[in-house]
């Protein structure tokens, strides 16, 4: 007598279909879990920013001003007291590069008009759309932090203050940049993760007044990409040769003309006078550091790097006591000044 019970097995097709269904379910579950975690990070970000705002307002109430700097992961302590307003300033939860957000921490900046905190949300919610946002004393803005050219810029790296100026359509830091650790003129600046600067005659006080000198590689922070941030503050860059020409052209007064392709010759009057104006662009005749390590030309010439190369050299602008300005290419080992342009 035959056994009426029959063993049933999955056919290959049935097995493949089952695996596919399991894979789809798993994928949907992972996506859902990922979305939940991403929303959780956005919720945390908004909570962090509100906590920081509360601490800043408490600080302002007691100190009469907002702090000059605020570093995520650090503490917020009163400048005129030992009051601890925030023992551990929140940091942007990881992964920070959610959605279209950059891989950045929360960024605090103090300006004449108050404080600004840059942060980013990966997804839209009932409070704000996705993207970079700005927190101020007036609340959270559903936009990036505004910048008004003419505001004083405080460099978060060393807390130095720089005036800014709008010239035509360009926003410039109206001062030679002065950032980094001074090295002597005979010392070559190197790619060692430390910004290094030269000060005329190895005097730090000269840098404090007139800014530092940088070899081109150091100024660019070891990239040859035009418009690199280099030694400039975040959101600013070393101007290209073309961007320097826009400045030359704007400041050249009729009947003078400005040849954009001039090389090693003077022209574009009265741009030279305007560029040296201490109440305007404010690039003085600060001299330079020569490739052999010596210093010279203070009071006679001024030199401003661009971020544009010319073979093994780099383009720069050259000032003297006249009202003209020269465009030339120089040995990249020379030490020249840097004026930064807003991105």
CORHUUR-V636883 format. One line per field, one symbol per residue. ss: DSSP state (A for helix, B for strand, O for the rest). A space follows every 50 residues. Layout:
BEGIN
ss=???
END
This chain:
BEGIN
ss=OOOOOOOOOOOAAAAAAAAAAAAAAAAAAAAAAAAAAAAAAAAAAAAAAA AAAAAAAAAAAAAOOOOOOOOOOOOBBOOOOOOBBBOOOOOOOOOOOOOO OOOOOOBBBBBOOBBBBBBBBOOOOOOOOOBBBBBBOOBBBOOOOOOOOO OOBBOOOOOOBBOBBBBOOBBBBOOOOOOOBBOOOOOOOOOOOOOBBBOA AAOAAAAAAAOOBBOAAAAAOOOOOOOOOOOOOOOBBBOOAAAAAAAAAA AOOOOOOOOOOOOOBBBOOOAAAAAAOOOOOOOOOBBBBOOOOOBBBBOO OBBBBBBBBBOOBBBBBBBOOOOOBBBBBBBOOOBBBOOBBBO
END
